[in-house]
Amino acid sequence: MNKKSLKLYARAKKVIPGGVNSPVRAFLSVNQKPFFVKKAHGQYLVDEDNNKIIDYIGSWGAQILGHGHSKIKNTLTASLRKGITYGAPCSREVELAERITKIYPSINKVRMVSSGTEATMSAIRLARGYTGRNKILKFNGCYHGHGDSFLIKAGSGAATFGVPNSLGVPPGLAKETISTNFNDIESVKKVVKKYKLACIIVEPIAGNMNFIRSDENFLHELRTICSENDIVLIFDEVMTGFRVALGGAQSLYSIKPDLTTLGKVLGGGLPVGAFGGKSKIMNQLSPDGGVYQAGTLSGNPLAMDAGLKTLDLISKRNYFKNLEKITRQLTDGINELSRKYNKKIYADSQGGMFGIYFTDKKVVNYESISKSDIKKFIQFFKFMLKNKIYFAPSAYEAGFVSSAHTANNINYTLDIFEKWIKN
């Protein structure tokens, strides 16, 4: 079934660390070797062995329209005729910035970068420069990219310094990051009472410990605490921005953070990131201010054009209503089948983002999701992939539905899920 992929993986391991360019792609957590993609279109991936697979990852959320949307390809073709990258300002980056500020009321100014990690790294540097403070607070299980300040796990107590969870992160830097429990406002209050923080960074809906919603009171209290203590509140919406709703999770919770990080959907499938917020904070960035940030490919015309066309398409009336409907068909179906067969599995979704939980307990943070039945998840993943349905190869990753997915795709997925759950 996967002879060509296996050969490519063997070749890749000789010249690429682990055979992949991002660790989750190695399928190590599901005890399997990865397949290699030959092409993709709409809701489907086609691997090197010509297996046509329904894709519920969509390049980790970036492909909200589905793979290779004709209007995005036409836009890129036209853009290529004008050049690939300039290393100088162009009109499209101004246009995209203007669109972002109209969609996100919390963003007065925005800086384009080339990845979500770059956006979050730059945002915390800006927060530190703006406040003159060094320490930041993050939450266990929230993922903000692979910057050194984020690869920190909680210390031995709720208000203690973090410790590195990756080799190569200096312990001295780890002391500037405090990590505590998601959805636990009391632990936040303890940290704020003990330390002067530059910022609190949070995913308003987490996507890297599966799909976990913030408690509404938690986010509102975070906003209050940050305002009262001159702490910069950063919403990391790289995953949720333009995905759970056009205006991201902040539009659902009706909360204005001081800074927001964006990516994925924003680039229409091309590498892109952005961070933006209040003018008085953003004005601290170079060349106007003393916080340095730069990028060779930042605001490159191809990504800007793809982003503009994507925003055109997803801003259409009823786009997110229809996306929500097709995603709910999947998660409601999983819940109905789990109840029917009395299995400890349930699902939840918002917009085009969803989670499947292999537990019957409500999942509210990393501690609760870590009690999932991982053995059962691995069985699920392998069975679905064997039947040409691709879910995230980790029990800790959210899934994504695109507007290219159809009711027939969902029905087929639920039929296969029922075959698996019965056994």
Buried (B, 14 or more C-beta within 10 A) or exposed (E): EBEBBBEBBEEBBEEEEEBBEEEBBBBBBBEBBBBBBBEBBBBBBBBBBEBEBBBBBBBBBBBBBBBBBEBBEEBBEEBEEEEEBEEEEBEBBEBBBEBBBEBBEBBBBBBBBBBBBBBBBBBBBBBBBBBEBBBBBBBBBBBBBBBBBBBBBBBEEBBBBBBBEEEEBEEEBBBBBBBBBBBBBEBBBBBBEEBEBBBBBBBBBBBBBBBBBBBEEBBBBBBEBBEEEEBBBBBBBBBBBBBBBBBBBBBBBEBBBBBBBBBBBBBBBBBBBBBBBBEEBBEBBEEEBEBEBEBEBBBBBBBBBBBBBBBEBBBEEEBBEEBBEBBBBBBBBBBEBBEEEEBEBBBBBBBBBBBBBBBEEEBBBBBBBBEBBBEBBBBBBBBBBEBBBBBBBBBBBBBBBBBBBEEEBBEBBBEBBBEBBEE
